[in-house]
Amino acid sequence: MTDSTPSPSPAESESQPASVTKQPAKKEDHFLLFLVKLVAIVLIFRSFIFSPFNIPSESMLPRLMNGDYLLAAKWPYGYSRYSLPLSAPLIPRRIFASQPERGDVVIFKAPPLNDTDYIKRVIGLPGDEIQMVGGVLHLNGVAVKHERIDDLVIPVSANTDCAFPQFQSVSESGDPVCIYPRFRDTLPGGRSFEVL
């Protein structure tokens, strides 16, 4: 009694695939690939869709407070080299450009160094003559509607101080506050905004 197992013929052994031992992917490789994809997505998002900014001063009070953070859309006025990280000069001039309108809040790099982001409201367009006369804005020789509204009251804390001493006061509860006179300006075309 001989136990014989038939051995595969050479033709059969060639037709059967050889078992390939596959190395399992390392966790580090997956993590590095994830990080590369994440960085690419964040750079694209921040360059072309939305970008975070913080408010560096009180010049946009009462809507934007010093130290506030906001996300700004990047596409409304087109893209330039300043849209890219580190202001990389990959875009030679502004592309997909459109002009802002009166009343729009815009963010731009301030000349001459182009290294600081400024957040300001557009009140004049190319060719307009802009003047401040007695604290009232004039566009092309015509006073902009300027009406007094309720005062802006901001509590004083260790992190917040009044811009000028004449605005410092004490609330009914005895806490120090800053009281700023507030006005609403209405630009030609009907866009309104509050100013101090």
MODELLER restraints for C-alpha pairs under 7 A, 6 or more apart:
rsr = mdl.restraints
at = mdl.atoms
rsr.add(forms.Gaussian(group=physical.xy_distance, feature=features.Distance(at['CA:47:A'], at['CA:83:A']), mean=5.27, stdev=0.5))
rsr.add(forms.Gaussian(group=physical.xy_distance, feature=features.Distance(at['CA:47:A'], at['CA:84:A']), mean=5.12, stdev=0.5))
rsr.add(forms.Gaussian(group=physical.xy_distance, feature=features.Distance(at['CA:47:A'], at['CA:85:A']), mean=6.89, stdev=0.5))
rsr.add(forms.Gaussian(group=physical.xy_distance, feature=features.Distance(at['CA:48:A'], at['CA:74:A']), mean=5.58, stdev=0.5))
rsr.add(forms.Gaussian(group=physical.xy_distance, feature=features.Distance(at['CA:48:A'], at['CA:75:A']), mean=6.48, stdev=0.5))
rsr.add(forms.Gaussian(group=physical.xy_distance, feature=features.Distance(at['CA:49:A'], at['CA:73:A']), mean=5.87, stdev=0.5))
rsr.add(forms.Gaussian(group=physical.xy_distance, feature=features.Distance(at['CA:49:A'], at['CA:74:A']), mean=5.19, stdev=0.5))
rsr.add(forms.Gaussian(group=physical.xy_distance, feature=features.Distance(at['CA:49:A'], at['CA:75:A']), mean=6.41, stdev=0.5))
rsr.add(forms.Gaussian(group=physical.xy_distance, feature=features.Distance(at['CA:50:A'], at['CA:71:A']), mean=6.01, stdev=0.5))
rsr.add(forms.Gaussian(group=physical.xy_distance, feature=features.Distance(at['CA:50:A'], at['CA:72:A']), mean=5.35, stdev=0.5))
rsr.add(forms.Gaussian(group=physical.xy_distance, feature=features.Distance(at['CA:50:A'], at['CA:73:A']), mean=4.57, stdev=0.5))
rsr.add(forms.Gaussian(group=physical.xy_distance, feature=features.Distance(at['CA:50:A'], at['CA:74:A']), mean=5.42, stdev=0.5))
rsr.add(forms.Gaussian(group=physical.xy_distance, feature=features.Distance(at['CA:51:A'], at['CA:71:A']), mean=5.42, stdev=0.5))
rsr.add(forms.Gaussian(group=physical.xy_distance, feature=features.Distance(at['CA:51:A'], at['CA:72:A']), mean=5.49, stdev=0.5))
rsr.add(forms.Gaussian(group=physical.xy_distance, feature=features.Distance(at['CA:51:A'], at['CA:73:A']), mean=6.79, stdev=0.5))
rsr.add(forms.Gaussian(group=physical.xy_distance, feature=features.Distance(at['CA:51:A'], at['CA:74:A']), mean=6.93, stdev=0.5))
rsr.add(forms.Gaussian(group=physical.xy_distance, feature=features.Distance(at['CA:52:A'], at['CA:69:A']), mean=6.89, stdev=0.5))
rsr.add(forms.Gaussian(group=physical.xy_distance, feature=features.Distance(at['CA:52:A'], at['CA:70:A']), mean=5.64, stdev=0.5))
rsr.add(forms.Gaussian(group=physical.xy_distance, feature=features.Distance(at['CA:52:A'], at['CA:71:A']), mean=4.43, stdev=0.5))
rsr.add(forms.Gaussian(group=physical.xy_distance, feature=features.Distance(at['CA:52:A'], at['CA:72:A']), mean=6.35, stdev=0.5))
rsr.add(forms.Gaussian(group=physical.xy_distance, feature=features.Distance(at['CA:53:A'], at['CA:69:A']), mean=5.68, stdev=0.5))
rsr.add(forms.Gaussian(group=physical.xy_distance, feature=features.Distance(at['CA:53:A'], at['CA:70:A']), mean=5.49, stdev=0.5))
rsr.add(forms.Gaussian(group=physical.xy_distance, feature=features.Distance(at['CA:53:A'], at['CA:71:A']), mean=6.31, stdev=0.5))
rsr.add(forms.Gaussian(group=physical.xy_distance, feature=features.Distance(at['CA:54:A'], at['CA:67:A']), mean=6.02, stdev=0.5))
rsr.add(forms.Gaussian(group=physical.xy_distance, feature=features.Distance(at['CA:54:A'], at['CA:68:A']), mean=5.55, stdev=0.5))
rsr.add(forms.Gaussian(group=physical.xy_distance, feature=features.Distance(at['CA:54:A'], at['CA:69:A']), mean=4.26, stdev=0.5))
rsr.add(forms.Gaussian(group=physical.xy_distance, feature=features.Distance(at['CA:54:A'], at['CA:70:A']), mean=6.27, stdev=0.5))
rsr.add(forms.Gaussian(group=physical.xy_distance, feature=features.Distance(at['CA:55:A'], at['CA:64:A']), mean=6.95, stdev=0.5))
rsr.add(forms.Gaussian(group=physical.xy_distance, feature=features.Distance(at['CA:55:A'], at['CA:65:A']), mean=6.71, stdev=0.5))
rsr.add(forms.Gaussian(group=physical.xy_distance, feature=features.Distance(at['CA:55:A'], at['CA:66:A']), mean=5.23, stdev=0.5))
rsr.add(forms.Gaussian(group=physical.xy_distance, feature=features.Distance(at['CA:55:A'], at['CA:67:A']), mean=5.09, stdev=0.5))
rsr.add(forms.Gaussian(group=physical.xy_distance, feature=features.Distance(at['CA:55:A'], at['CA:68:A']), mean=5.31, stdev=0.5))
rsr.add(forms.Gaussian(group=physical.xy_distance, feature=features.Distance(at['CA:55:A'], at['CA:69:A']), mean=6.34, stdev=0.5))
rsr.add(forms.Gaussian(group=physical.xy_distance, feature=features.Distance(at['CA:56:A'], at['CA:66:A']), mean=5.73, stdev=0.5))
rsr.add(forms.Gaussian(group=physical.xy_distance, feature=features.Distance(at['CA:56:A'], at['CA:67:A']), mean=6.08, stdev=0.5))
rsr.add(forms.Gaussian(group=physical.xy_distance, feature=features.Distance(at['CA:57:A'], at['CA:66:A']), mean=4.96, stdev=0.5))
rsr.add(forms.Gaussian(group=physical.xy_distance, feature=features.Distance(at['CA:58:A'], at['CA:65:A']), mean=6.14, stdev=0.5))
rsr.add(forms.Gaussian(group=physical.xy_distance, feature=features.Distance(at['CA:58:A'], at['CA:66:A']), mean=5.17, stdev=0.5))
rsr.add(forms.Gaussian(group=physical.xy_distance, feature=features.Distance(at['CA:61:A'], at['CA:195:A']), mean=6.76, stdev=0.5))
rsr.add(forms.Gaussian(group=physical.xy_distance, feature=features.Distance(at['CA:61:A'], at['CA:196:A']), mean=6.82, stdev=0.5))
rsr.add(forms.Gaussian(group=physical.xy_distance, feature=features.Distance(at['CA:62:A'], at['CA:194:A']), mean=6.80, stdev=0.5))
rsr.add(forms.Gaussian(group=physical.xy_distance, feature=features.Distance(at['CA:62:A'], at['CA:195:A']), mean=6.69, stdev=0.5))
rsr.add(forms.Gaussian(group=physical.xy_distance, feature=features.Distance(at['CA:77:A'], at['CA:97:A']), mean=5.11, stdev=0.5))
rsr.add(forms.Gaussian(group=physical.xy_distance, feature=features.Distance(at['CA:77:A'], at['CA:98:A']), mean=4.77, stdev=0.5))
rsr.add(forms.Gaussian(group=physical.xy_distance, feature=features.Distance(at['CA:77:A'], at['CA:99:A']), mean=6.32, stdev=0.5))
rsr.add(forms.Gaussian(group=physical.xy_distance, feature=features.Distance(at['CA:77:A'], at['CA:100:A']), mean=6.84, stdev=0.5))
rsr.add(forms.Gaussian(group=physical.xy_distance, feature=features.Distance(at['CA:78:A'], at['CA:94:A']), mean=6.31, stdev=0.5))
rsr.add(forms.Gaussian(group=physical.xy_distance, feature=features.Distance(at['CA:78:A'], at['CA:95:A']), mean=5.46, stdev=0.5))
rsr.add(forms.Gaussian(group=physical.xy_distance, feature=features.Distance(at['CA:78:A'], at['CA:96:A']), mean=4.52, stdev=0.5))
rsr.add(forms.Gaussian(group=physical.xy_distance, feature=features.Distance(at['CA:78:A'], at['CA:97:A']), mean=4.15, stdev=0.5))
rsr.add(forms.Gaussian(group=physical.xy_distance, feature=features.Distance(at['CA:78:A'], at['CA:98:A']), mean=6.39, stdev=0.5))
rsr.add(forms.Gaussian(group=physical.xy_distance, feature=features.Distance(at['CA:79:A'], at['CA:94:A']), mean=5.39, stdev=0.5))
rsr.add(forms.Gaussian(group=physical.xy_distance, feature=features.Distance(at['CA:79:A'], at['CA:95:A']), mean=5.34, stdev=0.5))
rsr.add(forms.Gaussian(group=physical.xy_distance, feature=features.Distance(at['CA:79:A'], at['CA:96:A']), mean=6.63, stdev=0.5))
rsr.add(forms.Gaussian(group=physical.xy_distance, feature=features.Distance(at['CA:80:A'], at['CA:91:A']), mean=5.62, stdev=0.5))
rsr.add(forms.Gaussian(group=physical.xy_distance, feature=features.Distance(at['CA:80:A'], at['CA:93:A']), mean=5.77, stdev=0.5))
rsr.add(forms.Gaussian(group=physical.xy_distance, feature=features.Distance(at['CA:80:A'], at['CA:94:A']), mean=4.51, stdev=0.5))
rsr.add(forms.Gaussian(group=physical.xy_distance, feature=features.Distance(at['CA:80:A'], at['CA:95:A']), mean=6.49, stdev=0.5))
rsr.add(forms.Gaussian(group=physical.xy_distance, feature=features.Distance(at['CA:81:A'], at['CA:87:A']), mean=5.14, stdev=0.5))
rsr.add(forms.Gaussian(group=physical.xy_distance, feature=features.Distance(at['CA:81:A'], at['CA:88:A']), mean=5.74, stdev=0.5))
rsr.add(forms.Gaussian(group=physical.xy_distance, feature=features.Distance(at['CA:81:A'], at['CA:89:A']), mean=5.15, stdev=0.5))
rsr.add(forms.Gaussian(group=physical.xy_distance, feature=features.Distance(at['CA:81:A'], at['CA:90:A']), mean=6.21, stdev=0.5))
rsr.add(forms.Gaussian(group=physical.xy_distance, feature=features.Distance(at['CA:81:A'], at['CA:91:A']), mean=5.03, stdev=0.5))
rsr.add(forms.Gaussian(group=physical.xy_distance, feature=features.Distance(at['CA:81:A'], at['CA:92:A']), mean=6.83, stdev=0.5))
rsr.add(forms.Gaussian(group=physical.xy_distance, feature=features.Distance(at['CA:101:A'], at['CA:122:A']), mean=6.89, stdev=0.5))
rsr.add(forms.Gaussian(group=physical.xy_distance, feature=features.Distance(at['CA:102:A'], at['CA:122:A']), mean=5.16, stdev=0.5))
rsr.add(forms.Gaussian(group=physical.xy_distance, feature=features.Distance(at['CA:102:A'], at['CA:123:A']), mean=4.99, stdev=0.5))
rsr.add(forms.Gaussian(group=physical.xy_distance, feature=features.Distance(at['CA:102:A'], at['CA:124:A']), mean=6.21, stdev=0.5))
rsr.add(forms.Gaussian(group=physical.xy_distance, feature=features.Distance(at['CA:103:A'], at['CA:121:A']), mean=5.86, stdev=0.5))
rsr.add(forms.Gaussian(group=physical.xy_distance, feature=features.Distance(at['CA:103:A'], at['CA:122:A']), mean=5.22, stdev=0.5))
rsr.add(forms.Gaussian(group=physical.xy_distance, feature=features.Distance(at['CA:103:A'], at['CA:123:A']), mean=5.79, stdev=0.5))
rsr.add(forms.Gaussian(group=physical.xy_distance, feature=features.Distance(at['CA:103:A'], at['CA:191:A']), mean=6.00, stdev=0.5))
rsr.add(forms.Gaussian(group=physical.xy_distance, feature=features.Distance(at['CA:104:A'], at['CA:121:A']), mean=5.62, stdev=0.5))
rsr.add(forms.Gaussian(group=physical.xy_distance, feature=features.Distance(at['CA:104:A'], at['CA:122:A']), mean=5.44, stdev=0.5))
rsr.add(forms.Gaussian(group=physical.xy_distance, feature=features.Distance(at['CA:105:A'], at['CA:119:A']), mean=6.92, stdev=0.5))
rsr.add(forms.Gaussian(group=physical.xy_distance, feature=features.Distance(at['CA:105:A'], at['CA:120:A']), mean=5.59, stdev=0.5))
rsr.add(forms.Gaussian(group=physical.xy_distance, feature=features.Distance(at['CA:105:A'], at['CA:121:A']), mean=4.31, stdev=0.5))
rsr.add(forms.Gaussian(group=physical.xy_distance, feature=features.Distance(at['CA:105:A'], at['CA:122:A']), mean=6.28, stdev=0.5))
rsr.add(forms.Gaussian(group=physical.xy_distance, feature=features.Distance(at['CA:106:A'], at['CA:119:A']), mean=5.75, stdev=0.5))
rsr.add(forms.Gaussian(group=physical.xy_distance, feature=features.Distance(at['CA:106:A'], at['CA:120:A']), mean=5.57, stdev=0.5))
rsr.add(forms.Gaussian(group=physical.xy_distance, feature=features.Distance(at['CA:106:A'], at['CA:121:A']), mean=6.13, stdev=0.5))
rsr.add(forms.Gaussian(group=physical.xy_distance, feature=features.Distance(at['CA:107:A'], at['CA:117:A']), mean=6.39, stdev=0.5))
rsr.add(forms.Gaussian(group=physical.xy_distance, feature=features.Distance(at['CA:107:A'], at['CA:118:A']), mean=5.45, stdev=0.5))
rsr.add(forms.Gaussian(group=physical.xy_distance, feature=features.Distance(at['CA:107:A'], at['CA:119:A']), mean=4.51, stdev=0.5))
rsr.add(forms.Gaussian(group=physical.xy_distance, feature=features.Distance(at['CA:107:A'], at['CA:120:A']), mean=6.54, stdev=0.5))
rsr.add(forms.Gaussian(group=physical.xy_distance, feature=features.Distance(at['CA:108:A'], at['CA:117:A']), mean=5.49, stdev=0.5))
rsr.add(forms.Gaussian(group=physical.xy_distance, feature=features.Distance(at['CA:108:A'], at['CA:118:A']), mean=5.39, stdev=0.5))
rsr.add(forms.Gaussian(group=physical.xy_distance, feature=features.Distance(at['CA:108:A'], at['CA:119:A']), mean=6.79, stdev=0.5))
rsr.add(forms.Gaussian(group=physical.xy_distance, feature=features.Distance(at['CA:109:A'], at['CA:115:A']), mean=6.10, stdev=0.5))
rsr.add(forms.Gaussian(group=physical.xy_distance, feature=features.Distance(at['CA:109:A'], at['CA:116:A']), mean=5.43, stdev=0.5))
rsr.add(forms.Gaussian(group=physical.xy_distance, feature=features.Distance(at['CA:109:A'], at['CA:117:A']), mean=4.71, stdev=0.5))
rsr.add(forms.Gaussian(group=physical.xy_distance, feature=features.Distance(at['CA:109:A'], at['CA:118:A']), mean=6.15, stdev=0.5))
rsr.add(forms.Gaussian(group=physical.xy_distance, feature=features.Distance(at['CA:110:A'], at['CA:116:A']), mean=5.77, stdev=0.5))
rsr.add(forms.Gaussian(group=physical.xy_distance, feature=features.Distance(at['CA:110:A'], at['CA:117:A']), mean=6.37, stdev=0.5))
rsr.add(forms.Gaussian(group=physical.xy_distance, feature=features.Distance(at['CA:110:A'], at['CA:118:A']), mean=6.28, stdev=0.5))
rsr.add(forms.Gaussian(group=physical.xy_distance, feature=features.Distance(at['CA:124:A'], at['CA:130:A']), mean=6.82, stdev=0.5))
rsr.add(forms.Gaussian(group=physical.xy_distance, feature=features.Distance(at['CA:128:A'], at['CA:139:A']), mean=6.72, stdev=0.5))
rsr.add(forms.Gaussian(group=physical.xy_distance, feature=features.Distance(at['CA:128:A'], at['CA:140:A']), mean=5.84, stdev=0.5))
rsr.add(forms.Gaussian(group=physical.xy_distance, feature=features.Distance(at['CA:129:A'], at['CA:139:A']), mean=5.80, stdev=0.5))
rsr.add(forms.Gaussian(group=physical.xy_distance, feature=features.Distance(at['CA:129:A'], at['CA:140:A']), mean=4.71, stdev=0.5))
rsr.add(forms.Gaussian(group=physical.xy_distance, feature=features.Distance(at['CA:130:A'], at['CA:138:A']), mean=5.81, stdev=0.5))
rsr.add(forms.Gaussian(group=physical.xy_distance, feature=features.Distance(at['CA:130:A'], at['CA:139:A']), mean=4.92, stdev=0.5))
rsr.add(forms.Gaussian(group=physical.xy_distance, feature=features.Distance(at['CA:130:A'], at['CA:140:A']), mean=6.30, stdev=0.5))
rsr.add(forms.Gaussian(group=physical.xy_distance, feature=features.Distance(at['CA:131:A'], at['CA:137:A']), mean=5.93, stdev=0.5))
rsr.add(forms.Gaussian(group=physical.xy_distance, feature=features.Distance(at['CA:131:A'], at['CA:138:A']), mean=5.03, stdev=0.5))
rsr.add(forms.Gaussian(group=physical.xy_distance, feature=features.Distance(at['CA:131:A'], at['CA:139:A']), mean=6.65, stdev=0.5))
rsr.add(forms.Gaussian(group=physical.xy_distance, feature=features.Distance(at['CA:132:A'], at['CA:138:A']), mean=5.99, stdev=0.5))
rsr.add(forms.Gaussian(group=physical.xy_distance, feature=features.Distance(at['CA:136:A'], at['CA:143:A']), mean=6.75, stdev=0.5))
rsr.add(forms.Gaussian(group=physical.xy_distance, feature=features.Distance(at['CA:136:A'], at['CA:146:A']), mean=6.82, stdev=0.5))
rsr.add(forms.Gaussian(group=physical.xy_distance, feature=features.Distance(at['CA:137:A'], at['CA:143:A']), mean=5.92, stdev=0.5))
rsr.add(forms.Gaussian(group=physical.xy_distance, feature=features.Distance(at['CA:137:A'], at['CA:144:A']), mean=5.65, stdev=0.5))
rsr.add(forms.Gaussian(group=physical.xy_distance, feature=features.Distance(at['CA:138:A'], at['CA:144:A']), mean=5.63, stdev=0.5))
rsr.add(forms.Gaussian(group=physical.xy_distance, feature=features.Distance(at['CA:144:A'], at['CA:185:A']), mean=6.53, stdev=0.5))
rsr.add(forms.Gaussian(group=physical.xy_distance, feature=features.Distance(at['CA:144:A'], at['CA:186:A']), mean=6.21, stdev=0.5))
rsr.add(forms.Gaussian(group=physical.xy_distance, feature=features.Distance(at['CA:144:A'], at['CA:187:A']), mean=5.97, stdev=0.5))
rsr.add(forms.Gaussian(group=physical.xy_distance, feature=features.Distance(at['CA:145:A'], at['CA:185:A']), mean=5.48, stdev=0.5))
rsr.add(forms.Gaussian(group=physical.xy_distance, feature=features.Distance(at['CA:145:A'], at['CA:186:A']), mean=5.23, stdev=0.5))
rsr.add(forms.Gaussian(group=physical.xy_distance, feature=features.Distance(at['CA:146:A'], at['CA:183:A']), mean=6.41, stdev=0.5))
rsr.add(forms.Gaussian(group=physical.xy_distance, feature=features.Distance(at['CA:146:A'], at['CA:184:A']), mean=5.73, stdev=0.5))
rsr.add(forms.Gaussian(group=physical.xy_distance, feature=features.Distance(at['CA:146:A'], at['CA:185:A']), mean=4.61, stdev=0.5))
rsr.add(forms.Gaussian(group=physical.xy_distance, feature=features.Distance(at['CA:146:A'], at['CA:186:A']), mean=6.83, stdev=0.5))
rsr.add(forms.Gaussian(group=physical.xy_distance, feature=features.Distance(at['CA:147:A'], at['CA:183:A']), mean=5.39, stdev=0.5))
rsr.add(forms.Gaussian(group=physical.xy_distance, feature=features.Distance(at['CA:147:A'], at['CA:184:A']), mean=5.33, stdev=0.5))
rsr.add(forms.Gaussian(group=physical.xy_distance, feature=features.Distance(at['CA:147:A'], at['CA:185:A']), mean=6.65, stdev=0.5))
rsr.add(forms.Gaussian(group=physical.xy_distance, feature=features.Distance(at['CA:148:A'], at['CA:182:A']), mean=6.12, stdev=0.5))
rsr.add(forms.Gaussian(group=physical.xy_distance, feature=features.Distance(at['CA:148:A'], at['CA:183:A']), mean=4.40, stdev=0.5))
rsr.add(forms.Gaussian(group=physical.xy_distance, feature=features.Distance(at['CA:148:A'], at['CA:184:A']), mean=6.46, stdev=0.5))
rsr.add(forms.Gaussian(group=physical.xy_distance, feature=features.Distance(at['CA:149:A'], at['CA:182:A']), mean=5.68, stdev=0.5))
rsr.add(forms.Gaussian(group=physical.xy_distance, feature=features.Distance(at['CA:149:A'], at['CA:183:A']), mean=5.37, stdev=0.5))
rsr.add(forms.Gaussian(group=physical.xy_distance, feature=features.Distance(at['CA:149:A'], at['CA:184:A']), mean=6.77, stdev=0.5))
rsr.add(forms.Gaussian(group=physical.xy_distance, feature=features.Distance(at['CA:150:A'], at['CA:182:A']), mean=6.21, stdev=0.5))
rsr.add(forms.Gaussian(group=physical.xy_distance, feature=features.Distance(at['CA:151:A'], at['CA:179:A']), mean=6.37, stdev=0.5))
rsr.add(forms.Gaussian(group=physical.xy_distance, feature=features.Distance(at['CA:151:A'], at['CA:180:A']), mean=5.61, stdev=0.5))
rsr.add(forms.Gaussian(group=physical.xy_distance, feature=features.Distance(at['CA:151:A'], at['CA:181:A']), mean=4.72, stdev=0.5))
rsr.add(forms.Gaussian(group=physical.xy_distance, feature=features.Distance(at['CA:151:A'], at['CA:182:A']), mean=5.08, stdev=0.5))
rsr.add(forms.Gaussian(group=physical.xy_distance, feature=features.Distance(at['CA:152:A'], at['CA:179:A']), mean=5.70, stdev=0.5))
rsr.add(forms.Gaussian(group=physical.xy_distance, feature=features.Distance(at['CA:152:A'], at['CA:180:A']), mean=5.11, stdev=0.5))
rsr.add(forms.Gaussian(group=physical.xy_distance, feature=features.Distance(at['CA:152:A'], at['CA:181:A']), mean=6.41, stdev=0.5))
rsr.add(forms.Gaussian(group=physical.xy_distance, feature=features.Distance(at['CA:152:A'], at['CA:182:A']), mean=6.14, stdev=0.5))
rsr.add(forms.Gaussian(group=physical.xy_distance, feature=features.Distance(at['CA:153:A'], at['CA:177:A']), mean=6.48, stdev=0.5))
rsr.add(forms.Gaussian(group=physical.xy_distance, feature=features.Distance(at['CA:153:A'], at['CA:178:A']), mean=5.63, stdev=0.5))
rsr.add(forms.Gaussian(group=physical.xy_distance, feature=features.Distance(at['CA:153:A'], at['CA:179:A']), mean=4.64, stdev=0.5))
rsr.add(forms.Gaussian(group=physical.xy_distance, feature=features.Distance(at['CA:153:A'], at['CA:180:A']), mean=6.50, stdev=0.5))
rsr.add(forms.Gaussian(group=physical.xy_distance, feature=features.Distance(at['CA:154:A'], at['CA:177:A']), mean=5.54, stdev=0.5))
rsr.add(forms.Gaussian(group=physical.xy_distance, feature=features.Distance(at['CA:154:A'], at['CA:178:A']), mean=5.13, stdev=0.5))
rsr.add(forms.Gaussian(group=physical.xy_distance, feature=features.Distance(at['CA:154:A'], at['CA:179:A']), mean=6.62, stdev=0.5))
rsr.add(forms.Gaussian(group=physical.xy_distance, feature=features.Distance(at['CA:155:A'], at['CA:176:A']), mean=6.31, stdev=0.5))
rsr.add(forms.Gaussian(group=physical.xy_distance, feature=features.Distance(at['CA:155:A'], at['CA:177:A']), mean=4.29, stdev=0.5))
rsr.add(forms.Gaussian(group=physical.xy_distance, feature=features.Distance(at['CA:155:A'], at['CA:178:A']), mean=6.25, stdev=0.5))
rsr.add(forms.Gaussian(group=physical.xy_distance, feature=features.Distance(at['CA:156:A'], at['CA:176:A']), mean=5.48, stdev=0.5))
rsr.add(forms.Gaussian(group=physical.xy_distance, feature=features.Distance(at['CA:156:A'], at['CA:177:A']), mean=4.93, stdev=0.5))
rsr.add(forms.Gaussian(group=physical.xy_distance, feature=features.Distance(at['CA:156:A'], at['CA:178:A']), mean=6.49, stdev=0.5))
rsr.add(forms.Gaussian(group=physical.xy_distance, feature=features.Distance(at['CA:162:A'], at['CA:168:A']), mean=6.08, stdev=0.5))
rsr.add(forms.Gaussian(group=physical.xy_distance, feature=features.Distance(at['CA:162:A'], at['CA:178:A']), mean=5.54, stdev=0.5))
rsr.add(forms.Gaussian(group=physical.xy_distance, feature=features.Distance(at['CA:167:A'], at['CA:178:A']), mean=5.30, stdev=0.5))
rsr.add(forms.Gaussian(group=physical.xy_distance, feature=features.Distance(at['CA:167:A'], at['CA:179:A']), mean=5.25, stdev=0.5))
rsr.add(forms.Gaussian(group=physical.xy_distance, feature=features.Distance(at['CA:167:A'], at['CA:180:A']), mean=6.02, stdev=0.5))
rsr.add(forms.Gaussian(group=physical.xy_distance, feature=features.Distance(at['CA:168:A'], at['CA:177:A']), mean=5.91, stdev=0.5))
rsr.add(forms.Gaussian(group=physical.xy_distance, feature=features.Distance(at['CA:168:A'], at['CA:178:A']), mean=4.56, stdev=0.5))
rsr.add(forms.Gaussian(group=physical.xy_distance, feature=features.Distance(at['CA:168:A'], at['CA:179:A']), mean=6.37, stdev=0.5))
rsr.add(forms.Gaussian(group=physical.xy_distance, feature=features.Distance(at['CA:169:A'], at['CA:176:A']), mean=5.87, stdev=0.5))
rsr.add(forms.Gaussian(group=physical.xy_distance, feature=features.Distance(at['CA:169:A'], at['CA:177:A']), mean=5.36, stdev=0.5))
rsr.add(forms.Gaussian(group=physical.xy_distance, feature=features.Distance(at['CA:169:A'], at['CA:178:A']), mean=5.93, stdev=0.5))
rsr.add(forms.Gaussian(group=physical.xy_distance, feature=features.Distance(at['CA:169:A'], at['CA:179:A']), mean=6.72, stdev=0.5))
rsr.add(forms.Gaussian(group=physical.xy_distance, feature=features.Distance(at['CA:170:A'], at['CA:176:A']), mean=4.46, stdev=0.5))
rsr.add(forms.Gaussian(group=physical.xy_distance, feature=features.Distance(at['CA:170:A'], at['CA:177:A']), mean=5.55, stdev=0.5))
rsr.add(forms.Gaussian(group=physical.xy_distance, feature=features.Distance(at['CA:171:A'], at['CA:177:A']), mean=6.22, stdev=0.5))
rsr.add(forms.Gaussian(group=physical.xy_distance, feature=features.Distance(at['CA:180:A'], at['CA:196:A']), mean=6.40, stdev=0.5))
rsr.add(forms.Gaussian(group=physical.xy_distance, feature=features.Distance(at['CA:181:A'], at['CA:196:A']), mean=5.78, stdev=0.5))
rsr.add(forms.Gaussian(group=physical.xy_distance, feature=features.Distance(at['CA:182:A'], at['CA:194:A']), mean=6.83, stdev=0.5))
rsr.add(forms.Gaussian(group=physical.xy_distance, feature=features.Distance(at['CA:182:A'], at['CA:195:A']), mean=5.84, stdev=0.5))
rsr.add(forms.Gaussian(group=physical.xy_distance, feature=features.Distance(at['CA:182:A'], at['CA:196:A']), mean=4.58, stdev=0.5))
rsr.add(forms.Gaussian(group=physical.xy_distance, feature=features.Distance(at['CA:183:A'], at['CA:194:A']), mean=5.58, stdev=0.5))
rsr.add(forms.Gaussian(group=physical.xy_distance, feature=features.Distance(at['CA:183:A'], at['CA:195:A']), mean=5.28, stdev=0.5))
rsr.add(forms.Gaussian(group=physical.xy_distance, feature=features.Distance(at['CA:183:A'], at['CA:196:A']), mean=6.07, stdev=0.5))
rsr.add(forms.Gaussian(group=physical.xy_distance, feature=features.Distance(at['CA:184:A'], at['CA:192:A']), mean=6.57, stdev=0.5))
rsr.add(forms.Gaussian(group=physical.xy_distance, feature=features.Distance(at['CA:184:A'], at['CA:193:A']), mean=5.61, stdev=0.5))
rsr.add(forms.Gaussian(group=physical.xy_distance, feature=features.Distance(at['CA:184:A'], at['CA:194:A']), mean=4.42, stdev=0.5))
rsr.add(forms.Gaussian(group=physical.xy_distance, feature=features.Distance(at['CA:184:A'], at['CA:195:A']), mean=6.19, stdev=0.5))
rsr.add(forms.Gaussian(group=physical.xy_distance, feature=features.Distance(at['CA:185:A'], at['CA:192:A']), mean=5.55, stdev=0.5))
rsr.add(forms.Gaussian(group=physical.xy_distance, feature=features.Distance(at['CA:185:A'], at['CA:193:A']), mean=5.59, stdev=0.5))
rsr.add(forms.Gaussian(group=physical.xy_distance, feature=features.Distance(at['CA:185:A'], at['CA:194:A']), mean=6.22, stdev=0.5))
rsr.add(forms.Gaussian(group=physical.xy_distance, feature=features.Distance(at['CA:186:A'], at['CA:192:A']), mean=4.20, stdev=0.5))
rsr.add(forms.Gaussian(group=physical.xy_distance, feature=features.Distance(at['CA:186:A'], at['CA:193:A']), mean=6.63, stdev=0.5))
